[in-house]
Structure formats: structure tokens, C-alpha cells
Amino acid sequence: MPASAIESPLQLILPWRDLYRQEMNGQIIHDSIHFRAGWTREYLLRDGPTTVGYGSVAIAGPWKDKPTIYEFHVTPPARDRAFKLFQSLLTASHPVAIETQSNDPQLTIMLHTFATNVASESILFHDRLTTHHPAPSGVLFRAMTSQDAPRAAEQKLDCDPNSDAQYLLEHNGAIAATGGILYHYNRPYGDIYMSVAEPFRRRGLGAYLVQELKRTCYETGDLPAARCNPTNLPSRATLQKAGFVPCGHILVGKTPPA
């Protein structure tokens, strides 16, 4: 039977996405962009007349002018036709790239089969160890206030204006580090970020801050996660010292011309 990919409204792919999310059973980095108007094109995948899955293509934001397949899910009974179904998605959507989490087995297989110049953009981490780093001398962990933002900016520290879960480390009255928890992926997963001011680095403040952000995330009933650039060795070491364990990569590859 011929395979096909039919562009469809978001509402029609949602039942298939539920199956995908259950099977992933973890943080899905691009989960929320389906619901941003104009950011995606959705496709139902059909094996003859039977719908057997879906594919999603990002077309706005960082993917403007470079349509990129970022989700592909086929139900188990149809997985022996997965390559044909993916080829039908390529033909229908004309992407220039494929982007996936390496812990998403279906799309990762398609990436390595159909794409070239595959590279890692980020390392993904999940929490596996509970740490008990004591607070460094003179350091206080607390929530950030509106009065703290200008002081943090002076130290060239991150302050995400879209996050309502921002925190800092105060060292003898000075802002030494900032961090927060982003919930724009699939709940209950919260993405932890942090930065330490240059004068306060290499003192263990980063690992302590991440540890406390993890604790805060759990206290709200959520699950901490994190990611960093593969070349950022200090961040990699800090996340692991705070109990995070690598679980995958964000991989990107180019698709051949149609």
C-alpha cells in the first residue's frame, strides 16, 4: 500500500502526539511549539487509507526560512514501513533539516538515514543523583526580586524576563550567581539554567545553585532537567557535580535537495 503524508490541522494529530509523549516518557524539548500559532506544519501519516502516525515541521522562530522536521511517530504495527512513511513526509514537507533528541529512537534513526552533516547542538541531562553540597561560607540562596535585576545585569548574569521562577546566590550582600527553572517544555519537566559572575567562579557556587534549583523544582511537584552546549566543559562539570547525568543530545542534520 502507498504511504502518504497529508497536511492536517493540529487537532487531528493530537491523539497521535499523546502516544508519542507516552512513549518518550521524558522531557520533550520542542513540545510547546505546536501551540504557537504559525510555528509548525503538521502531517498525518497514512499507510494506504489507514492513519498510522504523524510528523511535525517547524517553520518559524529559529526555524524561519529553514523548515525542519522535529517530530515523527509511527505506531508499532506500521513501523516496518517507517522508512517509506518518512520519505512521504520528506516529499510532502520539503524540509531543509531534521532536528531530534537522540533519546527519540524513531526520528534519530531517520536523521542518520536521510540527513548529512549531523552535529550535536546540546547535551541533554536528567536528574539521577541527590547531592548534599553545603552552602559555601557567606552564601544565601533566595528568590530574585525586581530590585535585584539591575544589580544582576551589572554582573552580566542571566535574568530571563519570561521566567517566573528565578533565583540567585548572594555572597556577603553581592549577587554572585543567578538561575531559574523554565517550564515551557512538557510539564512536569522544568529546565534549569544558571550563570555565575566571573569573580565568583571556581568556588563551587554553580553546583550549589543547581542543587538548590533542583530541590526547588521537586518542591513544586516537578522534575528537573538541563542541557548545555557540548563544548561548554565548565557547565558540563557543574551539572554532573550537582547530580545530573547525560541522557541524550539535540542532533541536527541537513536533508538532501528535493
Secondary structure, 3 states (H helix, E strand, C coil): CCEEEEEECHHHHHHHHHHHHHHHCCCCCCHHHHHCCCCEEEEEEEECCEEEEEEEEECCHHHCCCCEEEEEEECHHHHHHHHHHHHHHHHHHCCCEEEEECCCHHHHHHHHHHCEEEEEEEEEEEECCCCCCCCCCCEEEEECCCCHHHHHHHCCCCCCCCCCCEEEEEECCEEEEEEEEECCCCCCEEEEEEEECHHHCCCCHHHHHHHHHHHHHHHCCCEEEEEECCCCHHHHHHHHHCCEEEEEEEEEEECCCC
